[in-house]
């Protein structure tokens, strides 16, 4: 046959980047292929947890050494931060959502897109607007040529940095601290296109993100130390807020409250209410209490037959109480952190009670949080140096 049309039941799959695709569009043959190509845009990941899975599944198994807790999280978080774009309020159909989104820091935006975590600094109305508009935040700017995820660090660069950190045999393990050191050197090189981007406010400031992820890592280590120390009940602030609301409710209604300890009906505890309001920075006790109960009543109307979720309704208040509770015990937690570091350095100057407390906390860090002695020494050493040195 001189000519024949043969139906081929096949699909060819190929990948390209935007630079090569743009060059292909300039080729004379492009129009011949245009009608036969279906383009599927695949940006870099904006979900820290999914990014981390790449490194946990493909890179960590290649490293024949202990990889400290949070190392791949730190790597994934920095990678995602480099890919984010500053939200543009003018591109949102909901002006309230646009204003809230535009105020997000890169770290807050990463938390929002990864876990749906709304910053505690927002009030209840703002939090509800943002929680309901996560998809709009994620899709904002998707139709532009500079869409979110087109630029930034690729998993290839992160893989290179992780393996480089693993090759440093002078370090006792592969830790976030070692990785961050390599990362800072990488940012200083400035030989990747995304590293040449100009900062847009707090966004695209890739070198500054190194400190951002370091502080997030130290937050995580500090939280683990609090729990391991046994000094802080992470849920005690919720119990305190529950008691506060109960006493405020009885105070507003001018009702007495039953005290199960004394078996007597008593006046609402004025000292308890004053103490909590002081921690919350409340201006005007009566107005604050009335506003609090009005918020609870409105929530109850919208959520009948449900127990009030104070963490969702008053996230900023709960966070303030949690932080105040920790601040009251900060010195004790720091002492245990310093004692653990001394223990790991074989310091024989510790008192017996200090040694016992340090050993107990270290057992929790190893057994619950996946540390080894080497990685605990690195993590707590960095934490103590950064936050507990006088």
C-alpha positions as CSV (number, residue, x, y, z in Angstrom):
1,X,0.0,0.0,0.0
2,X,1.3,3.4,-0.9
3,X,-0.5,5.0,2.1
4,X,-2.5,3.7,5.0
5,X,-3.9,5.1,8.3
6,X,-3.1,2.8,11.1
7,X,-4.9,3.2,14.4
8,X,-2.4,2.7,17.2
9,X,-3.8,2.0,20.6
10,X,-0.9,3.5,22.5
11,X,-0.1,6.5,24.7
12,X,3.3,8.0,25.0
13,X,4.1,9.5,28.4
14,X,6.9,12.0,28.7
15,X,8.0,14.7,31.2
16,X,9.5,18.1,30.7
17,X,10.1,21.3,32.6
18,X,8.7,24.7,31.8
19,X,12.0,25.9,30.2
20,X,12.2,23.0,27.7
21,X,8.5,23.2,27.0
22,X,8.8,26.9,26.2
23,X,11.6,26.2,23.8
24,X,9.6,23.4,22.1
25,X,6.8,25.8,21.5
26,X,9.1,27.9,19.4
27,X,10.1,24.9,17.2
28,X,8.5,24.9,13.7
29,X,7.1,21.3,14.3
30,X,5.3,22.3,17.5
31,X,1.9,22.9,15.7
32,X,2.0,19.4,14.3
33,X,2.2,18.0,17.8
34,X,0.0,20.5,19.5
35,X,-3.3,18.7,18.9
36,X,-1.9,15.4,20.0
37,X,-0.5,16.5,23.3
38,X,-2.4,16.7,26.6
39,X,-0.4,18.7,29.1
40,X,-0.7,17.9,32.8
41,X,0.9,20.4,35.1
42,X,2.9,18.8,37.8
43,X,4.4,21.4,40.2
44,X,6.7,20.7,43.1
45,X,4.9,19.5,46.2
46,X,3.6,22.1,48.6
47,X,2.7,19.5,51.3
48,X,5.6,19.1,53.8
49,X,4.5,15.7,54.9
50,X,4.3,14.3,51.3
51,X,7.7,15.9,50.6
52,X,9.2,14.3,53.6
53,X,7.9,10.9,52.5
54,X,10.2,11.2,49.5
55,X,13.3,11.5,51.7
56,X,12.2,8.9,54.2
57,X,11.4,6.4,51.5
58,X,14.2,7.0,49.0
59,X,17.1,8.6,50.8
60,X,17.2,7.5,54.5
61,X,17.4,3.8,53.5
62,X,20.6,4.6,51.6
63,X,22.3,6.1,54.7
64,X,24.1,3.5,56.8
65,X,24.1,5.8,59.9
66,X,21.6,7.0,62.5
67,X,19.5,9.7,61.0
68,X,18.3,11.9,63.9
69,X,14.6,12.7,64.4
70,X,13.2,15.6,62.4
71,X,16.1,15.7,59.9
72,X,14.0,14.9,56.9
73,X,11.2,17.2,58.2
74,X,13.6,20.1,58.3
75,X,14.7,19.3,54.8
76,X,11.2,19.0,53.5
77,X,10.0,22.2,55.2
78,X,12.8,24.3,53.7
79,X,12.1,22.8,50.3
80,X,8.4,23.7,50.5
81,X,9.1,27.2,51.8
82,X,11.2,28.0,48.7
83,X,8.3,27.1,46.5
84,X,5.6,29.3,48.1
85,X,4.4,32.5,46.7
86,X,3.0,35.5,48.6
87,X,-0.8,35.5,48.5
88,X,-2.2,38.4,46.5
89,X,-5.4,39.7,48.2
90,X,-6.7,41.2,44.9
91,X,-7.0,37.8,43.3
92,X,-9.5,36.5,45.9
93,X,-13.3,36.9,45.3
94,X,-13.8,37.0,49.0
95,X,-12.0,40.2,50.2
96,X,-12.0,39.1,53.8
97,X,-10.3,35.8,52.9
98,X,-7.9,37.7,50.6
99,X,-6.8,40.1,53.5
100,X,-6.3,37.2,55.9
101,X,-4.4,35.1,53.3
102,X,-2.1,38.1,52.4
103,X,-1.1,38.4,56.1
104,X,0.2,34.8,56.2
105,X,3.9,34.2,56.8
106,X,5.6,31.6,54.6
107,X,5.7,29.2,57.6
108,X,2.0,29.8,58.4
109,X,1.1,29.1,54.8
110,X,3.2,25.9,54.7
111,X,1.4,24.7,57.9
112,X,-2.0,25.7,56.4
113,X,-1.4,23.8,53.1
114,X,0.1,20.8,54.8
115,X,-2.1,20.2,57.9
116,X,-4.9,22.7,57.5
117,X,-3.4,24.5,60.6
118,X,-4.9,27.9,61.1
119,X,-2.6,30.3,63.0
120,X,-3.7,30.9,66.6
121,X,-3.3,34.6,66.3
122,X,-6.5,34.9,64.3
123,X,-9.8,35.4,66.1
124,X,-12.7,32.9,65.8
125,X,-14.3,34.6,62.8
126,X,-11.0,35.0,60.9
127,X,-10.0,31.4,61.7
128,X,-13.3,30.1,60.3
129,X,-12.9,32.2,57.1
130,X,-9.4,30.9,56.5
131,X,-10.3,27.3,57.4
132,X,-13.1,27.4,54.8
133,X,-10.9,28.9,52.2
134,X,-7.8,26.7,52.2
135,X,-8.5,25.4,48.7
136,X,-8.8,29.0,47.4
137,X,-5.5,29.9,49.0
138,X,-3.9,26.9,47.4
139,X,-5.3,27.6,43.9
140,X,-4.6,31.4,44.0
141,X,-2.4,32.2,41.1
142,X,-2.6,28.7,39.5
143,X,-3.4,30.2,36.1
144,X,-0.4,32.4,35.9
145,X,2.9,31.4,34.3
146,X,4.6,31.9,37.7
147,X,2.4,29.5,39.5
148,X,3.2,28.2,42.9
149,X,5.5,25.3,42.8
150,X,7.1,26.1,39.4
151,X,10.3,27.2,41.1
152,X,12.1,26.4,44.3
153,X,14.3,23.6,45.6
154,X,13.8,20.2,43.9
155,X,14.1,16.9,45.7
156,X,17.3,16.3,43.7
157,X,19.0,19.2,45.5
158,X,17.7,18.1,48.9
159,X,18.9,14.6,48.2
160,X,22.4,15.9,47.4
161,X,22.5,17.9,50.7
162,X,21.3,15.0,52.8
163,X,23.8,12.6,51.4
164,X,26.5,15.2,51.8
165,X,25.6,15.6,55.4
166,X,25.6,11.8,55.8
167,X,29.2,11.7,54.4
168,X,30.6,13.8,57.2
169,X,32.1,11.1,59.4
170,X,33.3,13.7,61.9
171,X,29.6,14.2,63.0
172,X,28.2,11.5,65.3
173,X,25.0,11.2,63.3
174,X,23.0,12.8,60.5
175,X,21.2,15.6,62.3
176,X,19.2,18.6,61.4
177,X,22.1,20.7,62.6
178,X,24.5,19.1,60.1
179,X,22.0,19.4,57.3
180,X,21.3,23.1,58.1
181,X,25.0,23.8,58.0
182,X,25.2,22.3,54.5
183,X,22.0,24.2,53.6
184,X,23.4,27.6,54.5
185,X,26.5,26.9,52.4
186,X,24.2,25.9,49.6
187,X,22.3,29.2,49.8
188,X,25.5,31.2,49.8
189,X,26.6,29.6,46.5
190,X,23.8,31.3,44.6
191,X,24.3,29.1,41.5
192,X,20.7,27.8,41.1
193,X,18.1,29.9,39.4
194,X,15.7,29.8,42.3
195,X,18.4,31.1,44.6
196,X,18.7,34.2,42.4
197,X,15.1,35.2,43.0
198,X,14.5,38.5,44.8
199,X,12.7,38.3,48.1
200,X,9.0,39.2,48.0
201,X,8.4,40.4,51.5
202,X,9.1,37.3,53.7
203,X,8.6,35.0,50.7
204,X,11.4,33.8,48.4
205,X,14.0,34.7,51.0
206,X,15.6,31.3,50.8
207,X,18.6,32.1,53.0
208,X,16.3,33.4,55.8
209,X,14.3,30.2,55.6
210,X,17.3,28.4,57.0
211,X,16.8,30.1,60.3
212,X,13.0,29.7,60.1
213,X,13.3,25.9,59.8
214,X,16.0,25.8,62.5
215,X,13.6,27.6,65.0
216,X,10.8,25.2,64.0
217,X,13.2,22.3,64.8
218,X,14.1,23.8,68.1
219,X,10.4,24.2,68.9
220,X,9.9,20.5,68.3
221,X,12.9,19.5,70.4
222,X,11.7,21.8,73.2
223,X,8.2,20.3,73.1
224,X,9.7,16.8,73.4
225,X,11.9,17.9,76.3
226,X,8.9,19.3,78.1
227,X,7.0,16.1,77.8
228,X,10.1,13.9,78.6
229,X,10.8,16.0,81.8
230,X,7.5,15.1,83.3
231,X,7.2,18.6,84.7
232,X,4.5,19.8,82.2
233,X,1.1,18.3,81.5
234,X,0.4,19.4,77.9
235,X,-3.3,19.4,78.6
236,X,-3.3,21.3,81.9
237,X,-4.0,24.6,80.2
238,X,-7.2,23.2,78.8
239,X,-8.4,22.2,82.2
240,X,-7.6,25.6,83.5
241,X,-9.6,27.3,80.8
242,X,-12.5,24.9,81.4
243,X,-12.5,25.9,85.1
244,X,-12.2,29.6,84.2
245,X,-15.3,29.4,81.9
246,X,-17.3,27.6,84.6
247,X,-16.5,30.2,87.2
248,X,-17.1,33.1,84.8
249,X,-20.5,31.6,83.9
250,X,-21.6,31.4,87.6
251,X,-20.2,34.9,88.2
252,X,-22.2,36.4,85.4
253,X,-25.3,34.7,86.5
254,X,-24.6,35.6,90.2
255,X,-24.8,31.9,91.1
256,X,-22.8,30.0,93.6
257,X,-20.7,27.1,92.5
258,X,-20.4,23.7,94.3
259,X,-16.9,22.9,95.6
260,X,-16.4,19.1,95.7
261,X,-13.5,19.5,98.1
262,X,-15.4,21.3,100.8
263,X,-18.9,20.1,99.9
264,X,-20.1,23.7,100.1
265,X,-21.6,26.1,97.6
266,X,-19.2,29.0,97.2
267,X,-18.8,32.2,95.3
268,X,-17.0,32.1,91.9
269,X,-13.2,32.1,92.5
270,X,-12.2,35.7,91.9
271,X,-8.5,34.9,92.2
272,X,-8.7,32.2,89.6
273,X,-10.5,34.5,87.1
274,X,-8.1,37.4,87.7
275,X,-5.1,35.1,87.2
276,X,-6.4,33.7,83.9
277,X,-7.4,37.1,82.6
278,X,-3.9,38.5,83.5
279,X,-2.3,35.7,81.5
280,X,-4.7,36.5,78.6
281,X,-4.0,40.2,78.7
282,X,-7.7,41.0,79.1
283,X,-8.7,44.7,79.4
284,X,-11.8,45.1,81.5
285,X,-12.8,42.0,83.3
286,X,-16.6,42.4,83.0
287,X,-16.6,43.2,79.3
288,X,-14.1,40.4,78.6
289,X,-16.2,37.8,80.5
290,X,-19.5,38.9,78.8
291,X,-17.8,38.7,75.4
292,X,-16.4,35.3,76.2
293,X,-19.8,33.9,77.1
294,X,-21.5,35.5,74.1
295,X,-19.0,33.7,71.9
296,X,-19.7,30.4,73.6
297,X,-23.5,30.9,73.3
298,X,-23.2,31.7,69.5
299,X,-21.1,28.6,69.0
300,X,-23.6,26.4,70.9
301,X,-26.4,27.7,68.6
302,X,-24.5,26.8,65.5
303,X,-23.4,23.4,67.0
304,X,-26.4,22.0,68.9
305,X,-25.9,18.8,70.9
306,X,-22.1,19.2,70.7
307,X,-19.6,19.9,73.5
308,X,-17.9,23.2,73.1
309,X,-14.5,22.9,71.5
310,X,-12.5,25.6,73.2
311,X,-9.4,25.0,71.2
312,X,-11.3,25.6,68.0
313,X,-13.4,28.5,69.4
314,X,-10.6,30.4,71.2
315,X,-7.3,29.2,69.7
316,X,-5.4,32.3,70.7
317,X,-6.5,32.1,74.3
318,X,-5.6,28.5,74.6
319,X,-2.2,29.1,73.1
320,X,-1.6,32.0,75.5
321,X,-2.4,29.8,78.5
322,X,-0.3,27.0,77.2
323,X,2.7,29.3,76.8
324,X,2.1,30.9,80.2
325,X,2.0,27.5,81.8
326,X,5.3,26.6,80.2
327,X,6.9,30.0,81.0
328,X,6.2,29.3,84.7
329,X,8.2,26.1,84.5
330,X,10.7,27.2,81.8
331,X,13.6,27.3,84.3
332,X,13.1,23.8,85.5
333,X,12.8,22.4,82.0
334,X,16.0,24.2,81.0
335,X,17.8,22.7,84.0
336,X,16.8,19.2,83.0
337,X,17.9,19.9,79.4
338,X,21.3,21.1,80.7
339,X,21.6,18.0,83.0
340,X,20.9,15.7,80.0
341,X,23.7,17.4,78.0
342,X,26.0,17.1,80.9
343,X,25.1,13.4,81.4
344,X,25.8,12.7,77.7
345,X,29.2,14.4,78.1
346,X,30.0,12.1,81.0
347,X,30.0,15.0,83.4
348,X,30.4,13.7,86.9
349,X,29.5,16.9,88.7
350,X,25.8,16.3,88.6
351,X,23.9,15.9,91.9
352,X,22.1,12.6,92.3
353,X,18.6,14.0,91.9
354,X,19.8,15.9,88.7
355,X,21.3,12.7,87.3
356,X,18.1,10.7,88.0
357,X,15.9,13.3,86.4
358,X,18.2,13.5,83.4
359,X,18.3,9.7,83.0
360,X,14.5,9.5,83.1
361,X,14.0,12.2,80.5
362,X,16.7,10.7,78.3
363,X,15.0,7.3,78.4
364,X,11.8,8.9,77.2
365,X,13.6,10.7,74.4
366,X,15.1,7.5,73.3
367,X,12.2,5.2,73.8
368,X,9.3,7.4,72.7
369,X,10.8,9.9,70.3
370,X,13.4,7.8,68.5
371,X,16.6,9.5,69.6
372,X,19.9,7.8,70.2
373,X,22.4,9.2,72.6
374,X,24.3,10.9,69.8
375,X,21.3,12.6,68.3
376,X,19.9,13.6,71.7
377,X,23.3,15.2,72.5
378,X,23.2,17.2,69.3
379,X,19.5,18.3,69.6
380,X,19.6,19.2,73.3
381,X,23.0,20.9,73.0
382,X,21.6,23.1,70.2
383,X,18.4,23.9,72.2
384,X,20.3,24.7,75.4
385,X,22.8,26.9,73.6
386,X,20.0,28.8,71.7
387,X,17.4,29.2,74.5
388,X,18.7,28.3,77.9
389,X,22.1,29.9,78.2
390,X,22.2,32.8,80.6
